Amino acid sequence: MSDLLTVILLGIVEGLTEFIPVSSTGHLVLAGELLGFKDGSGGAFDIIIQLGAILAVIVLYWRRFWDVAVGLFSMQQGPLVFTRNVLLGFLPSAVVGAFAYKAIKAMLESPALVAWALIVGGVAILVIEKFAKENHTASVEQMSWRTALAIGVVQCLSMIPGVSRSGATIMGARAMGVERKTAAEFSFFVAVPTMMGATTLALYKEGAALAAQDVTNIAIGFVVSFVVAIVVIKAFLAIVTRYGFGPFAWYRIVAGIGALVWLGQIG
């Protein structure tokens, strides 16, 4: 398989998985292993192309972000609370990520860890979905600062490949009673500063070592993930509103077991 086709396929994988609770990074690691993709970017490829998917959030929710920006200038309560909660959801992972970059990068090289994390995360989603109680938090603006910060702390678990950033934030929100659609949207919004920060850190750490081919691969993966994510976000919200997160949990468990068999860890 040509390198171009491989990069396009990885971009598709990223766009498909960034916003659903199945771990885009974990899927990139496993897909890269399956396709024999040799990433010379020091892990920057897996991190930076996620920003393409994040750009889809900005495009689809541009009106929401615009209204928040305008409201901040006039010190309106809703936009102020929205911004506070998104920043609190982002802050813990920013701090932990800055100090644990090398450890996180090392975990990206362990497909078996990804597989186990998929399984454990799938079981966790089933348990939370069964026992979560609604407290009628139906918008980001209705969240307390404690809830937003607690979700941010839970998001730190997603630094383990296979856990899923969206899965951690969504299930953290669900465990605190936030309704499904709001939990999913809060995950989208928190993803914007989180992945911008992760990309900035990756470029700072690895940018000088990137070869021209690495930059080209990242650019292609970025564009492909953006296009695919535009479609996936709308479909994802429709699915979780009607069916909940159970289907994604079962997919995680099956995919994790399949990966372990393929890796020779079981069977």
C-alpha positions in Angstrom: 0.0 0.0 0.0 1.4 3.4 -0.9 2.2 5.9 1.8 -0.3 8.4 0.4 -3.2 5.9 0.7 -2.1 4.9 4.1 -2.1 8.5 5.3 -5.5 9.1 3.8 -6.9 6.0 5.6 -5.4 7.1 8.9 -7.1 10.5 8.3 -10.4 8.8 7.8 -9.9 6.7 11.0 -9.2 10.0 12.9 -12.2 11.8 11.6 -14.4 8.8 12.3 -13.3 8.2 15.9 -12.3 11.6 17.3 -15.7 12.5 18.7 -17.2 9.1 19.5 -16.0 7.4 22.8 -13.8 4.8 21.2 -10.4 6.5 21.3 -9.1 8.1 18.1 -5.5 7.9 19.3 -5.9 4.3 20.1 -7.4 3.6 16.7 -4.5 5.5 15.0 -2.0 3.4 16.9 -3.7 0.1 16.0 -4.4 1.2 12.4 -0.8 2.3 12.0 0.4 -1.0 13.3 -1.9 -2.9 11.0 -1.0 -0.8 7.9 2.7 -0.8 8.7 2.9 3.0 8.9 6.3 4.2 10.0 5.8 7.5 11.7 9.0 9.6 11.6 7.4 12.5 13.4 8.0 11.3 16.9 4.2 10.8 17.5 3.4 14.3 16.2 1.4 12.8 13.3 -1.2 11.1 15.7 -1.6 14.3 17.7 -1.6 17.0 15.1 -4.1 15.4 12.6 -6.6 15.4 15.5 -6.7 19.2 15.1 -8.2 18.7 11.7 -11.2 17.0 13.4 -11.3 19.7 16.0 -11.6 22.3 13.2 -14.9 20.6 12.3 -16.3 21.6 15.6 -15.4 25.2 15.1 -17.1 25.1 11.6 -20.2 23.4 12.8 -20.6 25.4 15.9 -19.3 28.7 14.6 -22.5 30.5 15.6 -22.2 29.3 19.2 -18.6 30.4 19.4 -19.4 33.7 17.8 -22.2 34.4 20.2 -20.0 33.5 23.1 -17.2 35.8 21.8 -19.7 38.8 21.4 -21.2 38.1 24.8 -17.8 38.1 26.5 -17.3 41.7 25.4 -20.5 42.8 27.0 -19.9 40.6 30.1 -23.1 38.5 29.6 -23.6 35.8 32.2 -24.2 32.9 29.8 -21.0 33.4 27.7 -18.9 34.0 30.8 -20.1 30.8 32.4 -19.6 28.9 29.1 -16.0 30.1 28.8 -15.3 29.4 32.4 -16.6 25.8 32.2 -14.7 25.0 29.0 -11.5 26.4 30.4 -11.9 24.5 33.6 -12.6 21.3 31.6 -9.3 21.9 29.7 -7.0 23.1 32.6 -6.2 19.7 34.3 -5.1 18.0 31.1 -3.0 21.0 30.1 -1.1 20.8 33.4 -0.7 17.0 33.4 0.1 16.9 29.6 2.9 19.5 30.0 4.6 17.4 32.7 3.9 13.9 31.4 4.7 14.4 27.7 7.4 11.8 27.5 5.4 9.2 29.3 2.4 9.8 27.1 4.6 9.6 24.0 6.0 6.2 25.2 2.5 4.8 25.7 1.7 5.6 22.0 4.1 2.7 21.2 2.1 0.1 23.0 -0.7 -1.4 20.9 -1.5 -4.0 23.6 -2.1 -1.2 26.2 -4.5 0.4 23.7 -6.4 -2.9 23.3 -6.8 -3.4 27.1 -7.9 0.3 27.5 -10.6 -0.2 24.9 -12.0 -3.1 26.8 -11.9 -1.5 30.2 -13.3 1.7 28.9 -16.1 -0.2 27.2 -17.1 -1.9 30.5 -16.9 1.5 32.3 -19.3 3.1 29.8 -21.9 0.3 30.2 -21.7 0.7 34.0 -22.0 4.5 33.9 -24.9 4.4 31.4 -26.7 1.9 33.7 -26.4 3.8 36.9 -26.1 7.5 35.8 -28.8 9.7 37.2 -30.0 12.8 35.3 -29.9 16.1 37.3 -31.4 18.1 34.4 -28.1 19.8 33.5 -29.2 20.5 29.9 -26.6 23.0 28.8 -23.0 23.9 29.3 -24.1 27.1 30.9 -26.0 25.2 33.6 -22.9 23.3 34.8 -21.4 24.4 38.0 -17.7 25.2 38.1 -17.1 22.1 40.2 -18.7 19.8 37.7 -16.7 21.3 34.8 -13.4 21.0 36.8 -14.3 17.4 37.8 -14.9 16.5 34.1 -11.5 18.0 33.3 -9.8 15.9 35.9 -11.5 12.8 34.4 -10.3 13.8 31.0 -6.7 13.3 32.1 -7.3 9.6 31.9 -7.5 9.9 28.2 -3.8 10.5 28.0 -3.6 6.7 28.2 -4.1 5.7 24.5 -7.3 3.7 24.1 -9.2 5.4 26.9 -10.6 8.1 24.6 -10.7 11.8 25.3 -14.3 12.2 24.3 -15.2 9.0 26.2 -13.6 10.3 29.4 -15.2 13.7 29.2 -18.6 12.4 28.2 -18.7 9.6 30.8 -17.3 12.0 33.5 -20.2 14.3 32.7 -22.8 11.5 32.6 -21.6 10.2 36.0 -22.4 13.7 37.3 -25.8 13.7 35.9 -25.3 15.7 32.7 -27.8 14.7 30.0 -26.4 12.9 27.0 -26.5 15.6 24.3 -25.0 18.2 26.6 -22.3 15.8 27.7 -21.4 15.1 24.1 -21.3 18.8 23.1 -19.2 19.8 26.2 -16.7 17.1 25.0 -16.7 18.8 21.6 -16.1 22.3 23.1 -13.4 21.2 25.5 -11.6 19.4 22.6 -10.9 22.8 21.0 -8.4 24.2 23.6 -7.3 20.7 24.6 -6.1 19.7 21.1 -4.8 23.1 20.3 -2.7 22.8 23.4 -1.6 19.3 22.5 -0.7 20.3 19.0 1.3 23.3 20.2 3.2 21.1 22.6 3.9 18.5 19.9 5.2 21.1 17.5 7.4 22.6 20.2 8.8 19.2 21.2 9.1 17.6 17.7 8.8 20.4 15.2 12.5 20.9 14.6 12.9 17.2 13.8 10.1 16.9 11.3 11.1 16.1 7.8 9.4 17.4 4.7 7.6 14.1 4.2 6.3 14.2 7.8 4.9 17.6 7.3 3.2 16.5 4.1 1.7 13.4 5.8 0.4 15.5 8.6 -1.1 18.1 6.3 -3.0 15.3 4.3 -4.2 13.6 7.4 -5.3 16.9 8.8 -7.5 17.7 5.8 -9.0 14.2 5.5 -9.9 14.1 9.2 -11.6 17.5 9.0 -13.8 16.5 6.1 -14.8 13.1 7.7 -15.4 14.7 11.2 -17.9 17.2 9.7 -20.2 14.2 8.8 -19.5 12.2 11.9 -20.4 14.9 14.5 -24.0 15.2 13.3 -24.5 11.5 13.0 -23.0 10.9 16.5 -25.4 13.3 18.2 -28.3 11.6 16.4 -27.2 8.2 17.6 -26.6 9.0 21.2 -29.8 11.0 21.5 -31.8 7.9 20.4 -29.7 5.0 21.5 -27.3 6.2 24.2 -23.6 5.2 24.4 -24.1 1.5 24.8 -23.4 0.6 21.1 -20.0 2.3 21.3 -19.2 0.4 24.6 -19.8 -2.9 22.9 -17.8 -1.9 19.9 -14.9 -1.0 22.2 -15.0 -4.4 23.9 -15.2 -6.4 20.7 -12.4 -4.2 19.0 -10.2 -4.6 22.1 -10.6 -8.3 22.2 -10.0 -8.6 18.5 -6.8 -6.5 18.8 -5.5 -8.6 21.6 -6.1 -11.8 19.5 -4.4 -10.2 16.5 -1.4 -9.0 18.6 -1.1 -12.5 20.0 -1.9 -11.5 23.5 -4.8 -14.0 23.9 -6.0 -17.0 22.0 
